[in-house]
């Protein structure tokens, strides 16, 4: 098997399926206040499959609505634009990918872990004094580079899975052995291709390489996504029997001030949020 170079994979990003136009527009609104909410709600409504998945989750017990939400406009009014944006972008990103061709890859487990990390990141955000919605998206996308490999180079990904099985190592280490690079570099390039805000792309790229020094500095998005990934693995939200829990970085934990009480609250909130989202990818 010819192993792809990072440049080959980056060049091939242009051939990947495009996100729905309204999802691309929603991604551009991260961190902006000048948003035409009503126009975007109309755009979401025109995509029936996207709207249906969004409304299914909006009516889940997590949001505790007394009555049924039947339209996107109503969802925006009741849940708020930020919540609806997270639901729509999650559904749009999950719907954009073709079926996997890599032997041994389980798309359901992949999306369950991604949604778990996103839920953990949103729950951790207040500990860092950061907004939950960009961190939810960063958590959702933190492993998206693996999905790029699955779709574009399934044979290479199958070899990575074999390397992990033979050596009982982290999937990250198997990627580096087989390819000479890992999914974080691919994921950050896809974020730039989709014009996702730079801080989110940076957190995707660095979530396995947080700053190991200066524990008294304020926590940043990378710290949150790193810890969210660890927690999602520890909770085994993906149900992957072969996955190992990556070791958490002590400095990141210290910067987040994640004591036992805070951790319990984060895990409770993250699991409730995850359970409401588990059906959105399919």
MOLIN-V595049 format. One record per residue. RES is the residue in one letter. PHI is phi in whole degrees, 0 to 359 (* if undefined). BURIAL is + if it has 24 or more other C-alpha atoms within 12 Angstrom, else -. D_CENTER is the distance of its C-alpha to the mean C-alpha in Angstrom with 1 decimal. Layout:
# MOLIN-V595049
RES;PHI;BURIAL;D_CENTER, RES;PHI;BURIAL;D_CENTER
This chain:
# MOLIN-V595049
X;*;-;29.8, X;277;-;29.2, X;276;+;26.0, X;289;+;24.2, X;274;-;24.1, X;299;+;21.2, X;296;-;23.2, X;298;-;23.6, X;293;+;19.9, X;298;+;19.4, X;299;-;22.4, X;284;-;21.2, X;300;+;18.0, X;295;-;20.5, X;271;-;21.3, X;287;-;17.9, X;302;-;17.7, X;278;-;17.3, X;286;+;15.1, X;306;+;17.4, X;305;-;19.4, X;293;+;18.6, X;291;+;14.8, X;301;+;15.7, X;295;+;17.9, X;296;+;15.5, X;298;+;13.2, X;287;+;16.5, X;274;+;17.3, X;302;+;14.9, X;82;-;17.5, X;252;-;20.4, X;256;-;23.1, X;272;-;25.1, X;245;-;23.2, X;276;-;25.2, X;297;+;23.5, X;293;-;26.1, X;294;-;25.8, X;294;+;22.1, X;298;+;22.7, X;296;-;25.3, X;296;+;23.1, X;297;+;20.5, X;298;+;23.6, X;287;-;24.9, X;264;-;22.1, X;297;-;23.2, X;295;-;20.5, X;295;+;17.7, X;296;+;19.9, X;296;+;20.7, X;295;+;17.2, X;296;+;16.6, X;292;+;19.9, X;300;+;19.5, X;284;+;16.8, X;300;+;18.8, X;267;+;21.7, X;285;+;20.1, X;300;-;21.9, X;304;-;19.2, X;273;+;20.4, X;62;-;24.0, X;285;-;25.6, X;286;-;29.4, X;243;-;29.6, X;279;-;27.7, X;265;+;25.5, X;252;-;26.7, X;225;+;25.6, X;296;+;22.7, X;300;+;25.3, X;293;+;26.0, X;300;+;22.3, X;297;+;22.1, X;294;-;25.4, X;277;+;24.6, X;266;+;21.0, X;96;-;20.8, X;297;+;19.2, X;297;+;16.2, X;296;+;15.2, X;295;+;16.0, X;301;+;14.1, X;297;+;10.8, X;294;+;12.0, X;291;+;13.2, X;294;+;10.4, X;298;+;8.2, X;296;+;11.4, X;296;+;12.3, X;293;+;9.5, X;294;+;9.9, X;282;+;13.7, X;281;+;14.0, X;259;+;14.1, X;288;-;17.5, X;298;-;18.3, X;289;+;17.9, X;246;-;21.1, X;270;+;20.4, X;298;-;22.5, X;90;+;20.9, X;270;+;17.3, X;248;+;16.2, X;298;+;13.5, X;296;+;13.6, X;295;+;12.9, X;300;+;10.0, X;289;+;8.3, X;297;+;9.7, X;294;+;8.3, X;299;+;4.6, X;293;+;6.1, X;296;+;8.2, X;295;+;6.4, X;297;+;5.2, X;294;+;8.8, X;295;+;10.2, X;296;+;9.1, X;296;+;10.7, X;290;+;13.6, X;281;+;14.2, X;309;+;14.3, X;300;+;18.0, X;294;+;19.0, X;260;+;18.2, X;67;-;19.7, X;243;+;16.7, X;285;+;15.4, X;291;+;12.6, X;292;+;11.3, X;296;+;10.3, X;287;+;8.7, X;301;+;6.8, X;295;+;5.5, X;298;+;5.4, X;295;+;3.7, X;299;+;0.9, X;265;+;3.2, X;298;+;5.0, X;250;+;6.7, X;297;+;7.2, X;299;+;10.6, X;294;+;11.6, X;292;+;11.4, X;301;+;13.5, X;299;+;15.9, X;301;+;16.2, X;284;+;17.1, X;265;+;19.3, X;220;+;20.8, X;300;+;20.8, X;294;+;23.9, X;296;+;22.4, X;292;+;19.4, X;298;+;22.0, X;293;+;23.9, X;297;+;21.0, X;297;+;20.7, X;295;+;24.5, X;299;-;24.5, X;298;+;22.3, X;295;-;24.6, X;285;-;27.7, X;248;-;27.0, X;53;-;24.8, X;248;-;22.5, X;295;+;18.8, X;301;+;16.9, X;302;+;16.3, X;292;+;20.1, X;296;+;20.9, X;300;+;19.0, X;293;+;21.1, X;292;-;24.2, X;284;+;23.9, X;257;+;22.6, X;88;-;23.4, X;207;+;19.9, X;220;+;16.4, X;294;+;13.0, X;294;+;12.0, X;291;+;14.8, X;293;+;13.9, X;298;+;10.4, X;293;+;11.9, X;292;+;14.7, X;295;+;12.7, X;301;+;11.2, X;292;+;15.0, X;298;+;16.1, X;274;+;14.2, X;60;-;15.6, X;285;+;12.6, X;311;+;14.2, X;304;+;15.2, X;299;+;14.0, X;289;+;10.3, X;301;+;11.2, X;294;+;13.3, X;294;+;10.8, X;298;+;8.7, X;289;+;12.3, X;251;+;13.8, X;291;+;11.6, X;258;+;14.2, X;223;+;17.0, X;287;+;17.4, X;293;+;20.8, X;279;-;23.0, X;247;-;25.8, X;49;-;26.7, X;297;-;25.3, X;272;-;27.0, X;292;-;25.0, X;297;-;22.6, X;294;+;19.1, X;239;+;16.6, X;299;+;12.9, X;297;+;12.8, X;303;+;14.6, X;296;+;12.3, X;293;+;9.1, X;302;+;11.7, X;292;+;13.1, X;298;+;10.1, X;298;+;9.4, X;299;+;13.2, X;295;+;13.5, X;297;+;11.1, X;293;+;13.3, X;296;+;16.4, X;283;+;15.9, X;53;+;15.5, X;292;+;13.4, X;281;+;12.9, X;70;-;16.7, X;267;-;16.9, X;291;-;20.4, X;262;-;20.1, X;285;+;17.2, X;253;+;18.4, X;277;+;17.2, X;292;-;16.8, X;290;-;19.2, X;284;+;18.1, X;279;+;19.6, X;298;-;22.5, X;294;+;22.6, X;296;+;19.0, X;297;+;20.0, X;292;+;23.3, X;295;+;21.8, X;277;+;19.8, X;54;+;23.0, X;271;+;21.3, X;277;-;24.4, X;298;-;25.0, X;295;-;25.3, X;297;-;22.2, X;298;-;20.2, X;299;-;21.7, X;295;-;20.8, X;298;+;17.1, X;295;+;16.9, X;296;-;18.9, X;294;+;16.9, X;296;+;13.5, X;294;+;15.2, X;297;+;16.7, X;296;+;13.6, X;301;+;11.9, X;299;+;15.2, X;286;+;15.3, X;260;+;12.2, X;301;+;12.8, X;265;+;14.9, X;285;+;12.9, X;273;+;11.8, X;189;+;15.4
